[in-house]
C-alpha cells in the first residue's frame, strides 16, 4: 500500500506509523469531567468506509499526516498535512 506524503511523494506503508484517530477531540481540561476523559481515552468508534486517521512519516520527513482511508478496502482516499505544520518544516 502506498501513502502520498505531500513532502516526499508516494511512499510505502512501511515508512509510516499509525498515530491515532483524527476524529477524536480532546476534552478541555478546565471544564472536563472524569466521564469526558474516560470517553476520550477508552471509547472509540469502529467505522466502516472512509475514516480520517493520523499517520507519521517516520521513514522520511517525519510529518504527521491526516490520511483518509477506507476501512473496508484499505484504499487511501486522500492525505494532507495535519495541524499547523507545513511541508518541509521537519517537525
Residue pairs with C-beta under 8 A, 6 or more apart in sequence:
1 12
1 13
1 74
1 76
2 10
2 11
2 12
2 13
2 76
3 10
3 11
3 12
3 13
3 15
3 16
3 55
3 57
3 65
3 67
3 76
3 79
4 10
4 11
4 76
4 79
5 11
5 57
5 60
5 61
5 63
5 65
5 79
6 63
6 65
6 79
6 80
6 81
6 87
7 57
7 60
7 61
7 63
7 81
7 87
7 88
8 57
8 60
8 61
11 57
11 59
11 60
14 59
15 57
15 58
15 59
15 60
16 55
16 56
16 57
16 58
16 59
16 65
17 55
17 56
17 58
18 53
18 54
18 55
19 53
19 54
19 55
19 56
19 64
20 53
20 54
21 44
21 45
21 51
21 52
21 53
21 54
22 52
22 53
22 54
22 66
22 82
23 45
23 51
23 52
24 40
24 44
25 40
26 40
27 36
27 37
27 40
47 71
48 71
48 72
49 70
49 71
49 72
50 68
50 69
50 70
50 71
50 77
51 68
51 69
51 70
51 71
52 66
52 67
52 68
53 66
53 67
53 68
53 69
54 64
54 65
54 66
54 67
54 82
55 64
55 65
55 67
56 62
56 63
56 64
56 65
57 63
57 64
57 65
61 87
61 88
61 90
62 90
62 91
63 81
63 82
63 85
63 87
63 89
63 91
64 81
64 82
64 83
64 85
65 79
65 80
65 81
65 82
66 79
66 80
66 81
66 82
67 76
67 78
67 79
68 76
68 77
68 78
68 79
69 75
69 76
69 77
70 77
81 87
85 91
